[in-house]
Amino acid sequence: MDGDSPRMFRVRVPSDAQRFGVAAVSLYQLLTKAARKLKLAERRDGPLRVCLEEDGTEVGDEEYFSVLDRNTCLVILKHNERWTGGVENRFKHKREEMRHRCKTRMRGYLSDAVAYKNKVPMEHQKRYEELLQLIKNELKTQCFNQDYFDRSAAVEVRLCDNNGQFSCQGAYNKQDCQYQHKINPYANWESRIQFSVWNLDHRIEKSREVLPSLKIALEQSNGRQINWRYFYGLLFTRENLKLVDIVCHDKTCHKLKCRKLKFYVQ
């Protein structure tokens, strides 16, 4: 500790990953400033507490606080809250959190598909909704493909190894990652934050190609049955998804097209 010189720390609450900077010379001052910054108030059931974001170790006295490095990430806890090294209170373990993260991404893709209905001509919107319901039912049956991020899932399904390490699969038009990017979000909370900017990138683009192709399939169906499973695969499965580090995420037009011969049930 540098005498009375304040040191900067990063503070957050268990339910929100956003961190805020707080400068303090003592544990008491840190708690006071953090409570104000995070809009927390001590309750009758007990005072606020501080622990390390990394592993949940409680910072219980001034002596321990004095040896913390600058910019240490800390979690501010209410009396009845706990922190277990980066796993949010609502999750029992890291696997559960990672499955939730995958499901959240899939739900985002589904929301985009639902919103796209506004671009479908009125006379086809009812059929579009019916197709989306079939797709949604399949997604629910597959538990939103949550096993992609689960290190305990079958090898042929998951995107990581037994330890939870993920490897970048490279840009949409590359065979693999030329930089050999790797990350293990199971290791610590910091890695899970970094993993949040890795993308499940649609090789055939969702908004530029897949959803417009579904619209065209409806408009040109002439009574033919839409092959909704083909579009489900393109939107939600590894058939068309690649896990890529943000560095390898090519946001330019991919120029890959859907296969028109797959639009309808043969």
Helices and strands as residue ranges (DSSP letters): E 7-13, E 16-24, H 27-37, E 49-52, H 62-66, E 73-77, H 94-115, G 116-119, H 122-141, G 143-149, E 166-167, E 182-183, H 189-195, E 199-202, I 206-210, H 211-219, H 228-236, E 241-244, G 246-248, G 260-262
